[in-house]
Amino acid sequence: MRIAVTTPNGHVGRHLVRSLVRAGVRPLLLMRDLARLDPELRDVVDVAAADSRIAAQVVAATRGVDAVYWVNPPTMGEDPLADHARATDAVVRAVTANGIRRVVFQSSVGAEKRHGAGEIDGLAATESALDALEIDVAHLRCGYFFTNLAFQADAIHDGVIPVLLPLDARMSWVAPRDIAEVAAGLILHTGWSGRRVQAVHGPADLSWNEVAAILTDELGRPVAARRIADDEMRAAYLGMGMSPAWADAMLGMSTGLREGFVPEQQRTVASTTPTTLRSWVRDERESLRA
């Protein structure tokens, strides 16, 4: 089975590539910048130049491919949902043109809402587009990435993390390495067919207060979560240089899941993964102390 992996240098992709290599697969990596290929992978992977937002490039790169691990790339333009739409068009056209039979898609908890969850709406649209094709497709509904804390390293260093959710509201938190393990299993296992939704909830649901307590313990200095108003967070996003549409999309990922949202897939043995936030923080302690 010829397997293509998009965003192979991403938080999940870099682990998935190595999992596939360990399983004896020589994956095809779709990369915008071939110079970013890890030198240790050169002899065990194939590479193709392709921007996942440009359909013609993705179609050309995936000829002869049987299965794809698809990730909508990070949004870079003024309108994140438009970026997601371009990525959706690219994967749909590639699957259709090249007869690709299997796709594992990196989605998110919240995509089941379909509308009203900010940037997650773009992932929901990709899910719907893939569901309309006559292929085997699995949607990974992932929880909140541990690695998102790295984007808040400055706030963590200052001891106060601004958040939009109630401080005692629990949600799923997950290590990208664990998502890669689930993804590898789904790509390599041919015993399933049709449409499948696989939640990846991490080891436990955590509140922001609990996350702050773990950071305090592991970093050796006080860290607290502080709830702020939606308008204050939006102003902060705009101050970082985000466009209004981008700021609204970021805000919506929290506000859209804040009131009464319950994930479509509950926590089970199948959706629970092993890596704890505490162990991840220990491994990443130096980057979080920046």
Secondary structure as GFF3:
##gff-version 3
##sequence-region A 1 290
A	DSSP	beta_strand	3	6	.	.	.	ID=ss1
A	DSSP	alpha_helix	13	22	.	.	.	ID=ss2
A	DSSP	beta_strand	28	31	.	.	.	ID=ss3
A	DSSP	three_ten_helix	34	36	.	.	.	ID=ss4
A	DSSP	three_ten_helix	39	41	.	.	.	ID=ss5
A	DSSP	beta_strand	46	49	.	.	.	ID=ss6
A	DSSP	alpha_helix	55	61	.	.	.	ID=ss7
A	DSSP	beta_strand	67	70	.	.	.	ID=ss8
A	DSSP	alpha_helix	80	98	.	.	.	ID=ss9
A	DSSP	beta_strand	102	108	.	.	.	ID=ss10
A	DSSP	three_ten_helix	111	113	.	.	.	ID=ss11
A	DSSP	alpha_helix	120	131	.	.	.	ID=ss12
A	DSSP	beta_strand	136	142	.	.	.	ID=ss13
A	DSSP	beta_strand	144	145	.	.	.	ID=ss14
A	DSSP	three_ten_helix	146	152	.	.	.	ID=ss15
A	DSSP	alpha_helix	153	158	.	.	.	ID=ss16
A	DSSP	beta_strand	160	163	.	.	.	ID=ss17
A	DSSP	beta_strand	171	174	.	.	.	ID=ss18
A	DSSP	alpha_helix	176	188	.	.	.	ID=ss19
A	DSSP	beta_strand	195	200	.	.	.	ID=ss20
A	DSSP	beta_strand	205	206	.	.	.	ID=ss21
A	DSSP	alpha_helix	208	219	.	.	.	ID=ss22
A	DSSP	beta_strand	224	227	.	.	.	ID=ss23
A	DSSP	alpha_helix	230	239	.	.	.	ID=ss24
A	DSSP	alpha_helix	244	255	.	.	.	ID=ss25
A	DSSP	alpha_helix	277	283	.	.	.	ID=ss26
A	DSSP	alpha_helix	285	288	.	.	.	ID=ss27
###
